[in-house]
Amino acid sequence: MNPEQLTALLRTLLQFGGGVAVGRGWIDADTAATLTGALITLIVTAWGLYARRNTGLVAAAAAVPAVKAILADPATAHAVPSPKVRPPA
């Protein structure tokens, strides 16, 4: 599942939850819309920070077929499960 699909799924689930909360009278529609937008923003930001850590970036680069080899510091090289990523000799 790519990030766009995940974001769409989360938005739909939050809208559904907001609709249930509005239907039961726990919150009003404006509050539900505000909470949904705020939660999506926070979740997408957290995911972006996680995916763009060093290990995530190296793993994403290693997944590209045109990339033949990546030299990385030993800690990163051992953290990425790809034969393309190795520490310098």
KENU-631272 format. One line per 10 residues: their letters; for each residue x negated, y, z of N, C-alpha, C. Coordinates in nm, 3 decimals. Example, Ala and Ser with C-alpha at 12.3 -4.5 7.8 and 13.67 -1.06 7.14 Angstrom:
REM residues 2
AS	-1.319/-0.569/0.780/-1.230/-0.450/0.780/-1.320/-0.330/0.780 | -1.285/-0.225/0.708/-1.367/-0.106/0.714/-1.290/0.003/0.787
***
This chain:
REM residues 89
MNPEQLTALL	-0.086/-0.117/0.000/0.000/0.000/0.000/-0.090/0.123/0.000 | -0.068/0.213/-0.096/-0.152/0.332/-0.102/-0.097/0.441/-0.009 | -0.175/0.546/0.017/-0.132/0.650/0.111/0.000/0.718/0.073 | 0.025/0.737/-0.056/0.150/0.801/-0.097/0.271/0.713/-0.063 | 0.258/0.583/-0.085/0.366/0.491/-0.051/0.389/0.487/0.099 | 0.280/0.486/0.175/0.291/0.484/0.320/0.359/0.610/0.371 | 0.321/0.725/0.315/0.384/0.851/0.355/0.534/0.850/0.323 | 0.571/0.801/0.206/0.713/0.795/0.168/0.789/0.702/0.262 | 0.730/0.588/0.296/0.796/0.495/0.388/0.813/0.558/0.526 | 0.709/0.622/0.577/0.720/0.685/0.708/0.825/0.796/0.708
RTLLQFGGGV	0.827/0.875/0.602/0.926/0.983/0.593/1.068/0.925/0.595 | 1.089/0.818/0.520/1.221/0.756/0.515/1.261/0.700/0.651 | 1.168/0.632/0.718/1.198/0.577/0.850/1.227/0.686/0.952 | 1.150/0.795/0.946/1.175/0.906/1.038/1.308/0.975/1.008 | 1.342/0.989/0.880/1.471/1.048/0.846/1.585/0.958/0.893 | 1.568/0.828/0.879/1.669/0.735/0.927/1.685/0.748/1.078 | 1.572/0.750/1.149/1.578/0.765/1.295/1.640/0.898/1.335 | 1.608/1.004/1.261/1.670/1.134/1.288/1.818/1.132/1.263 | 1.860/1.062/1.157/2.004/1.050/1.129/2.078/0.976/1.239 | 2.016/0.872/1.291/2.077/0.799/1.404/2.087/0.890/1.525
AVGRGWIDAD	1.979/0.966/1.555/1.980/1.055/1.671/2.085/1.165/1.656 | 2.101/1.218/1.533/2.204/1.320/1.509/2.342/1.258/1.523 | 2.360/1.140/1.466/2.490/1.073/1.473/2.534/1.042/1.616 | 2.439/1.014/1.703/2.472/0.984/1.842/2.482/1.111/1.928 | 2.450/1.225/1.867/2.462/1.350/1.939/2.343/1.383/2.028 | 2.231/1.312/2.011/2.114/1.338/2.095/2.045/1.468/2.056 | 2.042/1.498/1.924/1.980/1.620/1.873/2.065/1.672/1.758 | 2.040/1.798/1.717/2.112/1.851/1.601/2.030/1.828/1.474 | 2.090/1.854/1.359/2.027/1.824/1.230/1.900/1.908/1.208 | 1.900/2.033/1.250/1.782/2.117/1.232/1.664/2.064/1.314
TAATLTGALI	1.691/2.021/1.435/1.585/1.965/1.519/1.532/1.835/1.457 | 1.620/1.753/1.404/1.577/1.627/1.340/1.486/1.656/1.221 | 1.522/1.755/1.139/1.440/1.790/1.022/1.305/1.845/1.066 | 1.304/1.927/1.169/1.179/1.984/1.219/1.089/1.875/1.276 | 1.145/1.785/1.355/1.067/1.676/1.413/1.011/1.583/1.305 | 1.093/1.553/1.205/1.046/1.466/1.095/0.928/1.530/1.024 | 0.939/1.657/0.990/0.829/1.727/0.922/0.703/1.733/1.008 | 0.720/1.761/1.136/0.604/1.769/1.226/0.536/1.633/1.241 | 0.614/1.529/1.259/0.557/1.395/1.276/0.485/1.349/1.149 | 0.544/1.373/1.034/0.479/1.335/0.908/0.346/1.409/0.894
TLIVTAWGLY	0.345/1.537/0.925/0.222/1.616/0.916/0.114/1.559/1.008 | 0.151/1.528/1.131/0.053/1.473/1.226/0.003/1.336/1.183 | 0.092/1.252/1.136/0.052/1.116/1.094/-0.039/1.122/0.972 | -0.004/1.204/0.874/-0.085/1.215/0.753/-0.222/1.274/0.786 | -0.227/1.371/0.876/-0.355/1.429/0.917/-0.441/1.325/0.987 | -0.383/1.250/1.079/-0.458/1.146/1.151/-0.509/1.040/1.053 | -0.425/0.997/0.961/-0.468/0.899/0.861/-0.581/0.954/0.775 | -0.570/1.079/0.734/-0.675/1.140/0.652/-0.809/1.145/0.725 | -0.805/1.180/0.852/-0.929/1.181/0.930/-0.986/1.040/0.944 | -0.902/0.942/0.965/-0.948/0.804/0.979/-1.005/0.750/0.847
ARRNTGLVAA	-0.935/0.772/0.739/-0.977/0.719/0.609/-1.104/0.785/0.557 | -1.132/0.907/0.602/-1.247/0.980/0.552/-1.368/0.974/0.646 | -1.367/0.880/0.739/-1.485/0.861/0.821/-1.592/0.797/0.733 | -1.716/0.797/0.775/-1.825/0.747/0.691/-1.799/0.605/0.641 | -1.762/0.516/0.731/-1.739/0.377/0.692/-1.626/0.366/0.590 | -1.520/0.443/0.608/-1.408/0.440/0.514/-1.446/0.489/0.376 | -1.526/0.595/0.372/-1.569/0.649/0.242/-1.660/0.550/0.170 | -1.752/0.487/0.243/-1.843/0.390/0.181/-1.764/0.269/0.133 | -1.668/0.222/0.213/-1.586/0.107/0.172/-1.505/0.141/0.047 | -1.451/0.262/0.039/-1.375/0.302/-0.079/-1.466/0.308/-0.202
AAAVPAVKAI	-1.587/0.360/-0.185/-1.681/0.365/-0.298/-1.721/0.225/-0.341 | -1.740/0.135/-0.246/-1.779/-0.002/-0.279/-1.669/-0.075/-0.355 | -1.545/-0.033/-0.338/-1.433/-0.098/-0.406/-1.422/-0.058/-0.553 | -1.493/0.046/-0.594/-1.491/0.091/-0.733/-1.575/-0.006/-0.817 | -1.516/-0.067/-0.922/-1.591/-0.166/-1.000/-1.719/-0.114/-1.063 | -1.724/0.013/-1.100/-1.842/0.069/-1.165/-1.960/0.086/-1.069 | -1.934/0.085/-0.940/-2.041/0.099/-0.841/-2.109/-0.036/-0.823 | -2.241/-0.038/-0.846/-2.315/-0.165/-0.839/-2.378/-0.186/-0.703 | -2.426/-0.079/-0.637/-2.491/-0.092/-0.507/-2.484/0.040/-0.432 | -2.479/0.030/-0.301/-2.478/0.148/-0.214/-2.579/0.123/-0.103
LADPATAHAV	-2.669/0.217/-0.084/-2.762/0.211/0.027/-2.707/0.300/0.137 | -2.693/0.243/0.255/-2.636/0.316/0.368/-2.719/0.287/0.493 | -2.702/0.372/0.594/-2.773/0.346/0.719/-2.732/0.208/0.771 | -2.817/0.143/0.849/-2.789/0.006/0.892/-2.653/-0.013/0.961 | -2.613/0.082/1.046/-2.485/0.067/1.117/-2.368/0.067/1.019 | -2.371/0.159/0.924/-2.264/0.167/0.825/-2.267/0.045/0.733 | -2.386/0.005/0.691/-2.399/-0.110/0.601/-2.342/-0.237/0.664 | -2.363/-0.256/0.793/-2.311/-0.375/0.860/-2.161/-0.365/0.890 | -2.110/-0.241/0.897/-1.968/-0.222/0.927/-1.879/-0.240/0.805 | -1.937/-0.229/0.684/-1.859/-0.241/0.561/-1.876/-0.382/0.506
PSPKVRPPA	-1.767/-0.458/0.498/-1.778/-0.597/0.451/-1.782/-0.607/0.298 | -1.892/-0.562/0.240/-1.908/-0.569/0.094/-2.053/-0.601/0.062 | -2.074/-0.694/-0.029/-2.213/-0.725/-0.067/-2.280/-0.609/-0.142 | -2.202/-0.513/-0.189/-2.259/-0.397/-0.258/-2.328/-0.301/-0.162 | -2.288/-0.304/-0.034/-2.341/-0.208/0.064/-2.451/-0.277/0.144 | -2.568/-0.214/0.142/-2.680/-0.273/0.216/-2.767/-0.161/0.273 | -2.841/-0.193/0.378/-2.932/-0.092/0.434/-3.055/-0.076/0.344 | -3.124/0.035/0.354/-3.244/0.052/0.274/-3.348/-0.053/0.310 | -3.429/-0.088/0.215/-3.531/-0.192/0.238/-3.643/-0.146/0.326
***
